[in-house]
Amino acid sequence: MHKYRHIFSQDLEKSIQSYIDELRKLINEKLRSLVSKIPYPNIRSQIGYALLSRGKRLRPIITILSAQSVGGDRESVIPLALAFEILHTSTLVHDDIIDEDKTRRGLPTLHEKWSRDAAILVGDALIAIAIGIVAEYGPRIIKLASACGVQLCSGELLDISLSLSDMSEEEYFTKIRRKSASLFRASAECGAIAGGGSESEVASLANFGEHYGIAYQLKDDLEDLIAPENTLLDMRSGRATLPLIYLYQHGSGHVKKLLDEYFGKRNLPESVIKEILTELRNAGAIGYCSEKIMENVNIACKSLSTLKESQFKNCLIYMANLIKPKGSIG
């Protein structure tokens, strides 16, 4: 497998991280301003609660960097960047309802704090706000954003309709391409278009966004399984992720029986948690998932090789490298 290597000096890394932090701060300021201008007080606070909670703002950062990497103006694409963060937030609000989650980012979910009906309406309002912003950027970007929205819903439906025993690895990757990677792809692709990029540059950044999104979701799935604060979160929620699919297909008959019995059960016995975590490591599921993360990060970075050198391209490569499992090289 080709390894795309890119090593930054410490000074350059600090400069890159400083600029990414600057973008995140700018995005948060613009989001606060946008919320303050919503003319309906009875929904403004709920929208603000959903939109202004702690977030990495990766999608809008990628939109801005994609535009700048093809020579576009930062200020002109900020509203578009906000639209992708708003669309992302709408999916989180609706996902929390579907999953019946009680917290997100350490706070009560919107449907827990207000009501299920209020949360549905807030999610819908966020979509409407995003559409209103995207409409200012012309029919091509509107169509891409619309297609992305349909992909998101298709991916979510796959997620909730296929069980661990039903889902193949191929179906899993189809799911995360639609549910997760599609929004990263659209963020990068639309940013490049709005920034005036050539067709070649737009295609390169779209490919970057897709593989960045796949790697990001793979890492997220892996952390949801093995991070101490999240231990076997996807096992409890009944979401089939790559490590669990791999374990189900390659693990022992005993662990397959455990997965059949306890997958989707909220109250997992401590003994079962320890056994499945051990089996995940012994069967090579964690290592396999880490390899897939590396593979997609490398593809994402290599996609940018057609772009001219710039600090903005370096920022995108740096962001992709942050997804790599700790201790990896390449």
N, C-alpha and C positions, 0 to 999 in steps of 0.2 A: 504493500500500500504506500502510495506517495505521501511523504510527510512534508507539509509546508512549514518551513522554519522561519521564524521572524523574531529576532531578539532585540529588545530595546535597551538602551543604556538607562541607568537609574535616573539621570536628569531628564531624559526624554519621557520616561514613564511618569515622573512627577508632573511634567508639563501636560501630558495627555490626560492624566487623572484630574488635574486642576481644571482643564477645559471641560471635561465631562461633568464635573461637579458644578461648574458655572452654568452649563446648559440645564442641569437638573434644577438648580435654583431658579433660573429664568422661567422654566416651564411651570414650576410651582407658583411663582408670582403671577404668571399669565392665567393660570387656572383659577387662582383666588379672585383675580379681577373679573374673569368670565362669570364665575358664580355670583359675584356681587351684583352683576347686571341682569340677572334673571328676574323678570318683572312680576313673578308670581310668588309671593312670600310663603304661601302654603306648601310649596314644593321645593323652594330654594334651600332650606336647611337640610332636607333629606339628600338633595343632589350634592350639596357641599360636603355632607357627611361621607357620602360614597366616593366623591372625587378627590377630596383633599386629605384623605387618610395617607399614612406612610406608604410610599410606593417607589420603585426603582426608576420609573419613567423611561424604561428601556426603549419602548416603541417610538415615542416622540423624539428621543435623542437620536435614534437611528434615522428617523425621517430627516432631521436637520443635518446630520453628518452626511447622509447620502446626497442631499441637495448641495451641500458645500463641497463635497468631493468631486462634483462635476462642474464646479465654478458658480453655483447658485448663491443667491443672497440669503443670509440667515433670517433676517426680519420678515422677508416675504413668505417664508414657509412655516413660520411659527404657528399660525392658525391651523394649518394642515396637520402639523405635528400634534397639536392639542386634540384635533378631531380623532386621531388614532388612539390617543390615551382615553378619550371619552368613550369611544367604541369598546375598547378593552374593558373599561370599568363597567359598562353595561353588561358585558358577558359575565363578569364576576358577580354582579348583583343577582343575575338570573341563575348562575351556577350554584350560588349559595342556597337559593330557594330549592332547586332540584335536589341538591345533596343534603338539605336540611342541616347545614352547618350553623353552629351557634356563634362562632367567632371567626374573624379574619384580621390578620395582622395585629392580634392581641386585643381587638375591640369586638363588641357584639356586632354580628352581621346586621344589615339594614332591616331585614324582615324580623329579626329578634328585637331590635330597638323600637321599631314602629309596628309593622304588621306585614303579612305576606302580600296582601293586596297593594299596600303602599309601595313595597319593594318592586313588585311587577311594574307598577306605573312609573316609578323612578327609572328603572331599567329602560323602559320604552321611551321616556323623556330624554334620556341620555343618547339613545340612538337618533332621535329626532334632532337634537342639538348637533350631533356629529354630521348628519346629513346636510344640515343648513350651512355648516362651515365648508364641507367638501364641495358643495355646489358652486362655491366661488372659484374653484380651480378647473372648471371645464368638464366636458362630457367624458373624456378618456379616464380621468381620475375618478369621476363619479361612478363609472361602470366598474372600475377595478375595486373600489370600496364596496360597491353593491355585491359584486361576485364574492368578495372576501366574506361579507356578512352571511351569505348563503352557505359558504364553505364552513364557517364557524358553527352554524346550526347543524349541518350535516355531520360534522365531527363530533359534536356533543351528543347527537342522537346515536351514533355508533358507540360512543362511550357508555351510554346508559342502557343500550339494548343488547350488547354482546357480553356474555359472561366469560370468566377465565377459561373455562373448558371449551368455549366456542371460538375464542379469538386466536387467530394465528399471528405470527410475527408480522406478516405482510399486512394483515388487517390493522394491527396496532400502528404501523407506520402510516397507513392511510389515514387513520384516526388523527394522529398528532400532526400530520401535514395539514389537515383541514382545521382541526380545533385550535392548534397552537401556532404552527409555522405560517399559516396563511396570513395572519395579521402582521407578523414580522416581515414577511415577503411584501405585502402591500405597503407597509410603512416605508420600506427601503425603495421599492419600485416607484411609488408615487412621489417620494421625496426627490428621486432622480429626475422624474419627468418635470416636476414643478421647478427644479433647479436648472432646467434647460439641457439635460444630458442627451448625448447621442443615443441611438437605438442600442448600440453595443454597450454603452455605459449603463443604460437602464436595465438591460438583460443581465449584466454582471452583478449589479446591485440587487436585483430581484432574486438571483440565485444565492447571493450572500445571505439575504434576509431569510430565505427558506431554510437553508442549512444551519444558519445561526439558530433559528426557531426550533428546528428538530433537536439540535444539540442541547439547547436550553431546556426543552421539555424532558429530554432523557435525563439530564442532571437533576431536574426538579423531581422526577419520578423516583430516581435513585435516593435522593435525600429524604423524600417522604417515607421511604422504607427504613433507612438505617440511621437517620439523625436521631439522637436521644430524645429530643422533644417531640418527634413525629413518629416514633417507632411503629412501623407497619400501618401507617395512616391509610394507604390505599387498600391494604388488606381489609381494614375495618369498613371502609366506605364501599367496597365492592367494585373498585375500579381496576381493570386489568392493565397492568403496566409491564414493560419489557422484562424487568428482573423476575416478576412473578410468572409471566408467560414462559420464560426460559426455564425457571425452576419446575413448573408444572410439566413441561415437555421433557426435561433432562434429569429431573430429580428422582429419588427413590420412590418405590410404590407407596412406602409409608408416608412420605411427605405429600404425595399426591392425594392420599386419603385425608390428610390434615387440611389441605387446601380445599378439597371438596366439602369438608365438614364446617370449616370456620371462615371461608371467604365470604365477606359481606356481613360478618357478625361484629357488632359494635363492642361487645364485651369479651375480648379475647383473653383467655387464661394466660397468666404470666409464663407458665411452663410452655405453652404453645408458641408464644412470642419468641422465647429463647431458642426453641427448637427450629423454628422457621428461619430465624436470623442465621443460625449456625448452618442450616442446609443451604441458604442463599450463598454463603461463602464457599462451602464445600463443593457445591455443584458448579461453581464458576460463574454464577449469574451476575454477581457484582462486577467481576472482571470483564465479562462479555459486554455488559452495559457500558462500562468505562471505555472499552474499545470503540463502541459505536459513537460515543460522545466525541472521542478523538477524531474518528473518521469524518464526522460531519463538521467539526471545527476546522479541520484541514481543508475540506472542500470549500467551506465558506471563505476562508482566507485566500485560497488559491483563486477563487472567483474574482477577487479584486486585483489580480495581477495585470489585468488589462487597463486599469485606471492609472492615470499619471500620479506620481508621488506627491503627497501632500500631508499636512498634519491631520487632516480630516480622515483620509484613508488610514493613516496610522491609528487614529482613534478607534475606527471600526475593527481593525485587526486586533488591537489591544483588548477591546470588549469581547471579541470572540475567544481570545486566549484565556480570559478570566473564567470561561466555562469549563476549561480542561480540568480533569480530576487532579487533585493535589499530588505532586510528585511526578507528574508526567512530563515528558519532554517532546519536542517536535513542533 
